[in-house]
């Protein structure tokens, strides 16, 4: 088996990174797929809990 050269490794790494989801490429992947909830509802619930 031959050792891959630098250019080949660089091309394969670039291809790999280009096909990653944006969340994974940024380092904050959410395995559950994220939330589609309205962020305003989350903020309102948080404020309600602070008042209690």
Secondary structure, DSSP 8 states (H G I E B T S, - for coil): -----HHHHHHHHHHHHHTS-HHHHHT---TT----S-HHHHHHHHHHHHH-
